[in-house]
Amino acid sequence: MYTRETLFVNEKGHLSVGGADCADLAKEFSTPLYVFDEAHIRAMMRAFKGALDEYGGGGRVLYASKAFCCEAMYRIADGEGLGADVVSEGELYTALRAGFPAERLYMHGNNKLPQEIRAGLDAGIGCFVLDSREEACRIEAEAAQRGIKQKVLIRINPGVEAHTHRFVQTATPDSKFGFSVANGEAAAMTAFVRTLAHLDLAGYHCHIGSQIFERRSFEIAVQKCVAFMAEMKKSQELICRELDLGGGFGIWYAEGDRALPPQGYREELSAIGKEVERACEQAGLPLPFLLMEPGRAIVGEAGLTLYTVGSVKETAHRTYLTVDGGMFENPRYCLYEAKYTAVLAERASEAPQRTYAIAGKCCESGDLIGLGFRLPETKAGDLIAVLSTGAYHYSMASNYNRNRIPPAVLVKDGKAEYIIRPQTPEDLVRFDTIPSRLKP
């Protein structure tokens, strides 16, 4: 198990996170339970921010809301001086309700709905990242009605294939995201946007994928983006003021993954900043304001999920542990066979003895947390912690089978408080309605 200052096995042999014993958290808040380590979240934010503070052109870290979105996360990000990217009216609303400064928000999405564009403009968000001509025209029309000039970036596709699962590669030639640099689409979009009087084209955005461990992928993306910026300066006399390189930094999930402390991520981003400086100097370009959008890297390892074992079932092929969660609160294994590390939270110091599959409670044969977990002899009632579940778990959760999405707590210095309250049965039927013809 990969440990850190705020995640370790304590003197009782129990797993401790954020200064709290996981066994105590389960007793106080029940299971399943999402647990977030505030100190680690802040450490990661400061690491990324520190790297951009060293970059010569100035920069800002934008927290990628899609990883985990709630009001408390925006309060932390604001307190650490970050911006944030949002991809829906709901994320925008949550950020604004939490008091996050609208001017530090960037709105993404490949199909921004009209009401989302209006909400963003009415709030005064800092920037829209354009992903189609149609949305550029919609933003132009809405900005004209308001008598404003809205800052925008164009999402470009530099054609860099990061070595990740194909479902999370976003800069391949056939991706739904961005405008291709290679075939001239990005240049044509640049020319088009510059004809729109109420849009201020500040620069470009790219995002090459997720769970990337190879710095070289980012360096190639930098080189291709800077080459395109140089081409636009020459052919269209456009000086790129901002360059957003997205996110995608990989995190530790299981044995075989690279494990980096916050300082390691700072060094990775510092190296990317230096590559921007080198490439711009070589191309004769002024340094753009640099934006990065870590999400998973900030919150992924900071989260874990606690489960209670309901039964142990032997089959001809494997031994199943059934838990009180499942694909309704973690669909990532079902989607792309995501891997994890599991720990018996109250016997974390014991050596593993058997291999288990961990299955959820949903009425689906594919409802698994994963296969091949090595654990001590496990029985019904044992408490299991699955690590590195801070990103894309609550965000992708559902009420499938009318299960309740687990609550989330934030832990710091041993004190835990709800940041997402428990759902009740009433929450599950809150929006149900019965047509008059079906009423008794």
C-alpha positions in Angstrom: 0.0 0.0 0.0 1.3 3.5 -0.9 1.3 5.6 2.2 1.8 9.3 3.0 1.9 11.5 6.0 -1.9 11.6 6.2 -2.6 8.0 5.1 -1.0 5.2 7.1 -1.5 2.2 9.4 -1.7 3.4 13.0 -0.6 1.7 16.2 -3.8 -0.3 16.4 -3.2 -1.7 13.0 -6.1 0.3 11.6 -6.0 2.5 8.5 -5.8 6.2 9.3 -6.6 9.0 7.0 -6.4 12.7 7.8 -5.7 11.9 11.4 -8.9 9.9 11.8 -9.2 6.1 12.3 -11.2 4.6 9.4 -13.0 2.3 11.9 -14.2 5.4 13.8 -15.4 7.0 10.7 -17.4 4.0 9.7 -19.0 3.9 13.2 -19.9 7.6 13.1 -21.0 7.9 9.5 -21.9 4.3 8.5 -20.9 2.8 5.1 -20.6 3.0 2.2 -18.8 6.3 2.7 -16.6 8.6 0.6 -13.8 10.0 2.7 -11.6 13.0 1.6 -8.3 14.1 3.1 -8.3 17.9 3.1 -4.6 18.2 3.9 -3.6 16.2 0.9 -6.0 18.1 -1.4 -4.4 21.4 -0.3 -0.9 20.0 -0.6 -1.6 19.0 -4.2 -3.1 22.4 -5.0 -0.1 24.2 -3.6 2.3 21.9 -5.5 0.7 22.7 -8.8 0.3 26.4 -8.0 4.0 26.6 -6.9 5.1 25.2 -10.2 3.2 27.8 -12.2 4.4 30.5 -9.9 7.9 29.7 -11.2 6.9 29.9 -14.9 8.1 33.1 -16.6 4.9 34.0 -18.3 2.6 33.8 -15.3 -0.1 31.2 -14.9 -3.0 29.8 -13.0 -4.1 26.3 -11.9 -7.7 25.6 -12.8 -9.3 22.8 -10.7 -11.1 20.4 -13.0 -14.5 20.3 -11.4 -15.6 17.1 -13.2 -13.3 15.1 -11.0 -15.3 15.9 -7.8 -17.7 18.8 -7.6 -19.2 20.1 -4.4 -19.4 23.5 -2.6 -16.6 22.5 -0.2 -14.2 21.8 -3.0 -14.7 25.2 -4.5 -14.2 26.8 -1.0 -10.8 25.0 -0.8 -9.8 25.9 -4.3 -10.7 29.5 -3.8 -8.8 29.6 -0.5 -5.7 28.3 -2.3 -6.0 30.9 -5.1 -7.0 28.5 -7.9 -9.4 29.0 -10.7 -11.7 26.2 -11.9 -13.1 24.8 -15.0 -16.7 23.9 -15.3 -18.5 21.9 -18.0 -22.2 22.4 -17.2 -24.8 24.7 -15.7 -24.8 22.5 -12.6 -21.0 22.8 -12.0 -21.3 26.6 -12.7 -24.2 26.9 -10.2 -22.4 25.0 -7.5 -19.2 27.1 -7.9 -21.2 30.4 -7.7 -23.3 29.2 -4.8 -20.1 28.4 -2.9 -18.9 32.0 -3.5 -16.2 31.2 -6.1 -15.2 34.2 -8.1 -16.8 34.0 -11.6 -13.8 35.7 -13.3 -11.7 32.7 -12.4 -14.0 30.2 -14.0 -13.5 28.7 -17.5 -16.4 26.9 -19.2 -15.7 23.8 -21.3 -17.8 21.3 -23.1 -18.3 20.2 -26.7 -22.0 21.0 -26.7 -22.7 24.0 -24.4 -26.4 24.4 -24.2 -28.0 27.8 -24.8 -29.0 28.1 -21.1 -25.4 27.2 -20.1 -24.0 29.9 -22.3 -26.5 32.5 -20.9 -25.8 31.5 -17.3 -22.1 31.8 -17.9 -22.4 35.2 -19.5 -24.8 36.5 -16.8 -22.4 35.3 -14.1 -19.5 37.1 -15.8 -17.2 34.0 -16.1 -13.7 34.6 -17.2 -13.6 32.5 -20.4 -15.4 30.1 -22.7 -13.4 27.4 -24.4 -14.8 27.0 -27.9 -15.4 23.6 -29.4 -17.7 24.4 -32.4 -18.5 27.2 -34.8 -22.2 27.0 -33.7 -21.4 27.7 -30.1 -19.0 30.6 -31.1 -22.0 32.1 -32.9 -24.3 31.6 -30.0 -21.8 33.2 -27.5 -21.3 36.1 -30.0 -25.0 36.7 -30.2 -25.6 36.6 -26.5 -22.5 38.8 -25.8 -23.8 41.3 -28.4 -27.1 41.5 -26.6 -25.3 42.3 -23.3 -22.9 44.7 -25.0 -19.8 42.9 -23.8 -16.7 41.3 -25.3 -16.2 37.8 -24.0 -12.8 36.2 -23.7 -12.6 32.8 -25.4 -10.0 30.1 -26.1 -10.3 27.6 -29.0 -9.8 24.0 -28.2 -7.3 22.5 -30.6 -6.4 18.9 -31.2 -2.6 18.6 -31.6 -2.8 14.9 -32.5 -0.9 13.6 -29.5 -2.0 10.0 -28.5 -1.3 9.6 -24.8 -0.8 6.0 -23.7 -4.0 5.6 -21.8 -7.3 3.8 -22.1 -8.9 4.6 -25.5 -12.0 6.0 -23.7 -10.0 8.7 -22.0 -7.8 9.7 -24.9 -9.0 13.1 -26.1 -6.5 14.3 -28.7 -6.6 11.4 -31.2 -7.4 12.1 -34.8 -11.1 11.0 -34.5 -11.8 12.6 -31.0 -15.0 14.5 -30.6 -13.0 17.3 -28.9 -11.3 20.2 -30.5 -10.2 21.4 -34.0 -7.5 19.5 -35.7 -4.2 21.3 -36.2 -3.1 18.8 -38.9 -5.9 19.3 -41.4 -6.4 23.0 -41.1 -9.5 23.0 -39.0 -7.9 24.9 -36.1 -6.5 27.6 -38.4 -9.9 28.0 -40.1 -11.6 28.3 -36.7 -9.1 30.9 -35.6 -9.9 33.0 -38.7 -13.6 32.6 -38.2 -13.6 33.6 -34.5 -11.6 36.7 -35.3 -14.5 37.9 -37.5 -16.9 37.9 -34.4 -16.9 41.4 -32.9 -17.9 40.4 -29.4 -15.4 37.6 -28.9 -11.9 38.2 -27.7 -9.7 35.3 -28.8 -7.0 35.0 -26.2 -5.4 31.8 -27.3 -5.8 28.0 -27.3 -6.6 25.0 -25.2 -5.6 21.4 -25.6 -6.1 18.3 -23.4 -4.5 15.1 -24.6 -6.0 12.5 -22.2 -6.1 11.2 -18.7 -4.0 9.1 -16.4 -0.8 10.1 -18.2 2.5 9.1 -16.6 4.8 10.1 -19.4 6.1 13.6 -19.3 7.1 13.3 -23.0 3.4 13.3 -24.0 3.0 16.7 -22.5 6.3 18.0 -24.0 5.2 16.9 -27.5 1.8 18.6 -26.9 3.7 21.8 -26.0 5.8 21.6 -29.1 2.9 21.1 -31.4 0.8 23.9 -29.7 3.7 26.4 -29.8 4.4 25.5 -33.5 0.7 26.2 -34.2 0.9 29.5 -32.3 3.9 30.5 -34.4 2.0 29.6 -37.6 -1.0 31.8 -36.4 1.3 34.7 -35.7 2.8 34.4 -39.2 -0.4 33.8 -41.2 -3.0 35.7 -39.2 -0.9 38.1 -37.1 -2.4 36.6 -33.9 -0.4 36.8 -30.7 -1.5 34.0 -28.4 -1.9 35.5 -24.9 -3.0 32.3 -23.1 -2.2 28.7 -23.5 -4.2 26.1 -21.6 -2.6 22.6 -21.6 -5.4 20.9 -19.8 -4.7 18.2 -17.2 -4.3 14.4 -17.3 -1.6 13.7 -14.8 -1.7 10.1 -13.7 -2.2 9.0 -10.0 -1.4 5.9 -8.0 -4.2 3.3 -8.0 -2.4 0.0 -7.5 0.9 -1.8 -7.7 2.7 -0.9 -10.9 1.5 2.7 -11.0 4.0 5.5 -10.4 3.6 7.0 -6.9 4.5 10.6 -6.6 4.4 12.9 -3.6 3.1 16.5 -4.1 6.6 17.7 -4.8 7.0 15.2 -7.6 3.9 16.6 -9.3 5.4 20.1 -8.9 8.5 19.0 -10.6 6.5 17.5 -13.5 4.6 20.7 -14.1 7.8 22.8 -13.7 9.4 20.8 -16.4 6.4 21.4 -18.7 6.6 25.1 -18.0 10.3 25.1 -18.9 9.4 23.3 -22.2 6.9 26.1 -23.0 9.6 28.7 -22.3 12.2 26.8 -24.5 9.7 26.3 -27.3 8.5 29.9 -27.3 12.1 31.2 -27.2 13.0 29.0 -30.2 9.9 30.1 -32.1 10.4 33.8 -31.3 7.1 34.1 -29.4 6.3 36.0 -26.2 5.5 33.7 -23.3 1.7 33.1 -23.0 -0.1 33.0 -19.7 -0.1 29.3 -18.9 -3.1 27.4 -17.6 -3.2 23.8 -16.3 -6.3 21.9 -15.3 -5.5 19.1 -12.8 -8.5 17.4 -11.3 -7.8 13.7 -10.6 -4.3 14.5 -9.6 -5.6 16.9 -6.9 -8.4 14.9 -5.4 -8.0 11.3 -6.6 -5.5 9.9 -4.0 -7.1 12.2 -1.4 -10.2 10.1 -1.5 -11.0 6.6 -0.3 -14.3 4.6 0.0 -15.3 2.5 3.1 -17.5 -0.5 2.7 -18.8 -3.2 5.0 -18.6 -6.9 3.8 -22.0 -8.5 3.6 -21.0 -12.0 2.7 -18.3 -14.3 1.5 -19.2 -16.5 -1.4 -17.1 -19.3 -2.9 -17.6 -20.3 -6.6 -15.8 -22.6 -8.9 -13.5 -19.8 -10.1 -13.1 -17.3 -7.3 -14.1 -16.1 -3.9 -16.4 -13.1 -3.8 -16.7 -10.5 -1.1 -20.0 -8.6 -1.4 -20.1 -5.1 -0.1 -22.7 -2.5 0.5 -21.6 -0.4 -2.4 -21.2 -1.2 -6.1 -21.5 0.2 -9.6 -24.1 2.8 -8.4 -21.3 4.6 -6.4 -18.3 3.5 -8.5 -19.0 2.6 -12.1 -15.3 2.8 -13.2 -14.6 -0.9 -13.2 -17.7 -1.5 -15.3 -16.7 1.2 -17.7 -13.0 0.5 -18.3 -11.9 -2.1 -15.8 -10.3 0.4 -13.5 -7.8 -1.1 -11.0 -7.7 -0.4 -7.3 -6.0 -1.3 -4.0 -8.2 -2.6 -1.2 -7.3 -2.8 2.5 -9.0 -4.3 5.5 -9.3 -1.1 7.4 -9.3 -2.7 10.9 -6.5 -5.2 10.1 -4.4 -3.2 7.7 -1.1 -4.4 9.2 -1.9 -8.1 8.6 -0.3 -10.0 5.7 -2.6 -11.0 2.8 -3.6 -14.6 2.7 -6.2 -15.0 -0.1 -7.3 -13.5 -3.4 -10.8 -12.0 -3.6 -13.1 -10.4 -6.0 -15.1 -7.5 -4.5 -18.7 -7.4 -5.8 -21.4 -4.8 -5.3 -25.0 -5.2 -4.4 -26.6 -4.2 -7.8 -28.6 -6.6 -9.9 -25.9 -6.9 -12.6 -23.4 -9.6 -13.1 -20.8 -7.0 -14.0 -21.3 -5.1 -10.8 -17.7 -5.3 -9.4 -15.3 -3.1 -7.7 -12.6 -5.3 -9.1 -10.8 -8.7 -9.2 -7.6 -10.1 -7.7 -7.5 -8.2 -4.4 -5.0 -9.8 -2.0 -6.3 -9.5 1.6 -6.1 -11.3 4.9 -8.8 -13.9 5.6 -12.0 -11.8 5.4 -15.4 -12.4 6.9 -18.9 -10.7 6.9 -18.8 -7.5 8.9 -15.2 -6.6 8.0 -14.5 -3.0 7.0 -12.8 -2.6 3.6 -11.2 0.6 2.4 -10.7 1.0 -1.4 -8.0 3.6 -2.0 -7.7 6.4 -4.6 -11.4 6.9 -5.1 -11.5 10.7 -4.9 -11.9 11.4 -8.6 -14.9 10.4 -10.8 -16.6 8.3 -8.2 -19.1 10.6 -6.6 -19.2 12.5 -9.9 -20.3 9.4 -11.8 -22.5 7.9 -9.1 -26.2 7.2 -9.7 -29.2 5.9 -8.0 -29.3 2.7 -10.0 -31.6 0.1 -8.5 -32.7 3.0 -6.4 -29.7 2.7 -4.2 -28.7 5.8 -2.3 -25.5 7.6 -3.3 -23.2 7.6 -0.3 -22.4 10.7 1.6 -19.0 12.3 1.7 -17.0 13.6 4.6 -13.9 15.8 4.7 -11.3 14.9 7.3 -8.6 17.2 8.7 -6.6 16.9 11.9 -8.8 14.0 12.9 -12.1 15.9 12.6 -14.6 14.7 10.0 -17.6 16.6 8.7 -20.1 16.1 6.0 -19.5 17.9 2.7 -22.3 15.9 1.0 -25.1 14.8 3.2 -26.6 11.3 3.2 -29.5 10.7 0.9 -32.8 9.5 2.3 -35.5 7.3 0.8 -37.5 10.5 0.3 -34.7 11.9 -1.9 -35.1 8.9 -4.2 -38.8 9.7 -4.9 -38.6 13.5 -4.7 -39.2 14.0 -8.4 -41.6 11.2 -9.0 -45.1 12.1 -10.0 -48.2 10.0 -10.6 -50.5 10.8 -13.6 -54.0 11.6 -12.5 -55.4 8.5 -14.3 -53.2 6.2 -12.2 -54.2 7.7 -8.8 -56.6 5.7 -6.6 
